[in-house]
Amino acid sequence: MKASRLQASWYTDGPAPAVLRPLATLYGSLASARRRRLQARAQHVDAPVIVVGNIAVGGTGKTPLVIWLVEQLRAWGWRPGVVSRGYGARPPRLPCEVLPESDPAECGDEPVLVAQRTGAPVVIAPDRVAACRTLLAHGNVDIIVSDDGLQHYRLARDLEIGVVDGARGLGNGALLPAGPLREPPARLRELDLVVVNGDGWSEPGLPLLRMRLQADLLRKLAGEERSDLVAFAGRRVHAVAGIGHPPRFFATLRAAGIEVIEHAFADHHRYRPQDLHFGDALPVLMTEKDAVKCRPFAQAHWWTLPVSAAFDAADADRVQESVALLRTMR
């Protein structure tokens, strides 16, 4: 079964593919054994650790949440830093400190985006414990946000936040490869906070926080020009998205009245200039995650749409209260 067809089957109303259920059972057994083994020797670092992650593969809106959390932590009197695996990164050394001007090909697109948006110290390494210790040794940091580290159990954590895509939820609820889940749905009940990105998915008896992604002003990749999204209403554009769930980006543009020509790329795609040569002069609109990789060869008609996470006051207060408890735990 092709990967695209397999992933599409995860988010249908039908049951998990019967032929893959034994593999899902095996995956679950191995993942559970790995979790027990790593938790038994989990290592603490000299600062509270907040892990932000998900139990499903694919995009859930985790990076905007990390950016929001870093900004809020600073407003609440903390000095936050971020660690990440740096998916697809090829750094000259590990752990590697990521700066706003770092090359995404070396450091990964999401870590560079987080560094640019927040200005916080960022360190990448597959070994999150080593990344945390490097961060504490070289940065003015008193709290750490681990980006996408929910299953990195060798790093002890003080607060766990899980993110679920409201539109897709947990799909068919099956483990890989029969479904999209890295861990069983029951794992969500162990988390301190569960954030749902957008409307839709809910779970009886599970307290949820609702996050919305708000579009900011469009920004030209080459230059400083800004534009409101509604300025493109009624116009035809090329929409580029190399993220975990490109339809979310395309839907945002259509909701603004824009006629979209879709160009979906694989998550973390390494762009080449020819990838975005479409044979016309129509505007090209892309996600911020794509823009950090395309800016070196940007054309004058290319734009990026930053988004920001937003919570209502009650949900933001719940996050703040959970974080405040970390001061009493150390």
N, C-alpha and C positions, 0 to 999 in steps of 0.2 A: 504494500500500500504506500503510495507516494506521501511525502511528509505533509504537503498541503491538504490532501484529502484526509489524512489521519487527523490532523489538527482540527479540520472542519468537523469531523465526527465527534470530537470532544464536546462541542458546543451545540449539539442537537438534542432533541427531546428523547431520542432513542437510547437504548442501553449501550454500555460499553461493548466494543467489538469482542465477541466471544473468543476469538482466536488469540486475543491479547490478554485476556484475564489471567491465565496462569503466569504470564510474565509480570503482570502487575502485582500478583501475590508474592512472587519472588522478589520483586523490587521492594515491596513493603517490608518483607522480612529482613532484607539486607540493610535497608535504611534504618529500621528500628534497632538492629544490632549495632550499626555504626553509631547511632545516637547514644545508646547506653555506654558504648566503649569510650566515646569522646567526652561525654558528660562526667564520667568517673574520674577523668584527669583534666577537667576544664581548668584553665588558668585565669586568675584575676590579674588586673592591672591596677595601677595606682590612681584611678579615677573612675567615677561611675560610667557605665557603658549602656547606651540605649541602642538596641538593635531594631532597625526598620527593614522589613522584608515581606515576603509573601509565601504562601504554600502552593501557589499555582505558577506555572511557567508563563512567560509572556508579560506584556506590559499591563501594569495596574495603576500607574500614576505614582509610583514610589519616589522617583527623583524629585518631582515638585514637592512632595511631602517632606523629604529630607531638607530641601532648601528652606521651606517654611519653618521646620523645626529648628534649624540652625539660627535663623533670624529671630525666632521667638526666644530661644535659649539666651541669646545675647540680650534681648530686651528684659528678660527675667533675672539678669545679673550673673549669668554664667559666661565662661570663656570656652566656647565649643570648638572642637575639631572633628574631622571626618576621616574614617578609614573605609576603604573599599577594596574589593578584589582587583578591580580594574579590568573588567572583561575585555579580552582581545588586545590588551596592552602588551607592548614589547619594550619595556623600560631598559635603560642601560644598566640598572642595578635594582636590587630589591632589598628592603623596602625602598620605595621611590616617593619623594616629596613632589606634589603636583602644584604648579603655580597657574594663575590665570592665563599666562602666555605659553604654557606647556603645549607640546605637540600631541594632539589626540591619538595619533598613530602610535606614540610611545606610551602614553599614560591612560588611554581610554577616553571615550567621548563623555561619559557621564561624570567621571571625576573632574575633568577639565571644566565642564559646565557648572558643577557645584562650586569649584574654586572661583570661576568668573562671577557667578551670581551672588555668592556670599562673602567672598574675601577671607573665608576661614582657612586655617591650615588643613591640608588634605594629604593623606599618605595612602599609597596603594601597595598591596602585597597579597598573594594568595593566603599567606599565613597572617591572619588578622591580629593575632597576639603580637607578632613582631611589628606589624604596622602600628598598633597602639603604642607600643613602647618607643618606637621611633618618633611618633607624634608627640608623646609626652617629653621626650628628651630634647626635641628641637622646637617645640611650639609653646606658646603661652596658653596652655589648655588645662581646664579643670573638669571637663566632661566630654565624652566621646560619643559620636553618632556613628554606628556601623551600618553602612549602606548595603542592603541586600545580604545580610549576614545571618539570617534566621536559622539556616541549617549548618552554620559554622560553629558547631557545639564545643570546639576546643577553647573558644573564647567565652569565659563566664560573662554573663550579662545581668544588669540590674533592672532593666525595663525592656519588655518586648512589645513592639507595635507591628501588627500585621495589616496589610493593605489588600483589599478585594475590589476587583472591578465590578461596579454596580450593574453594568449592562450584561456582562458575561457570567458573573458569579463564579461558582466553582465548576461550571460545565456539567459533565455527567457524573461528577463526584468520584471518579475512579482515579487510581494512582497511575503514574507513567508505566508503560506506554499506552495503556488502555484509555487513559484520561489525562488531564492536564496537571494533576496534583503531585507535588513532591512529597507531601505528607497527608495523612488522612484528615478529613474535615474536622474531626474531634480535636485536632491540634489547636484550632482557633480558640477553643474554650480554655486553653492553658495560657493564652496571651494576656498581657495586662490591658492592652487596648486593641480594638479591631476597627480600622478605618475603612469605610466603603466610599470609593470614588464614584460619585454620582448617584442617581436614583436607581432603584431596581432591587437588587439582591438584599435579602434580609434572612435572619434565622431566628425563630422563636426562642426566647429565653437568653439570647446572646446580646448584651448591650453593645450598640454600635455607635460610632461617630460618623457623621456624614461630611465628606469633603467635596468641594466643588473646584473645578479648574476654571479660572477666569482668564480670558484672553487679554493680554496687554496690547500696547500699540505695536503695530508692525514696524520692523526696523530693516533698513537696507543693509545687506551684508557689506557692500562697498560704499562706505560713507556714513553720515550721521542722520540721514533723513528718517523721519517717523511718519506714520500714517495710521489713521483709524481703520479698523477692519471694514467698516461699513462703506468706506470710500471705494472698495472693490465690488460692492453689491451690483449685480447685473452684468459683471464682467466675466470673461472666460480666463481661467488661469491654469497653469500646470501646478499641481499640488504634489509635493515630494515628502515622503515619510518613511524613514528607515528606523522604526521604533517597534516595540513589542506588539502594538495593536494599531496599525495605520488607520483603520476605519474611524477611530475616534477623532483623529485630526481632520480627515475629510468631512466628517459630519459637522465639525465646528465651523468649517468654511461654508458649507452648504446652508447651515443655520443662519449665516450672515447674508444669504442671498447670492452667493458666489457660484458661478458655473465651474465645476471642478473637472479637470482631466487628471485622473488618478495615476500616480507613479509610486507604487508601494515597493520598498526594498526590504531586504532582510534586516532584522534588528542588528545594530552596530555595523552596518554596511560601510566598507571603506570606499568612499567615493573617488572617482576619477572624473576629470572635466567632461569627458565624452558621455558620462552617465546622464548629464543634465543638458545636453545639446539636443533640443527637440525640434529643430528645423524651422522655428518661427520666433517672433519677438514678444510672445505673450509673457506676462509676468510669471515668475516662478516663486511660489510660496512654500516654505519648508518649516519643519519644526526647529526649535532652538538646538536640540541635540544633533540634528543634521548640520545646522549652520556652523557649529564649532569645527566641523571637518571640511566644510566647503568654502569657508571664508578666504583661504589663501588663493583660490582661483575664481572668486566671485565675479559675476557680471553685474552691470548696472541695474538690470531689471530683476534681480533676485532679492527676495525679502524673507525675513524670518518672523515667526509669530511666537513670542515668549508667552508662557502661561504661568499663573501663580495659584497656589493652593489657597483655599479660603474655607473657614469654618464659622458656624454661628457662635455667638458668645458663650453659650452653655457648653458646647463641645470643646472650644478652646480652653475654657476653664478646667474641664476634666483633664486635659493634657497637662496644664500647668500644675494642677494638684498632684498628679502622678509624678511629675518631675520634682516637685518640691519635696516629696517624701525621700528622694535620694539623698538630700542633705542630712537626714536623720539616720540613714543606713550606713554611713561611713564614719 
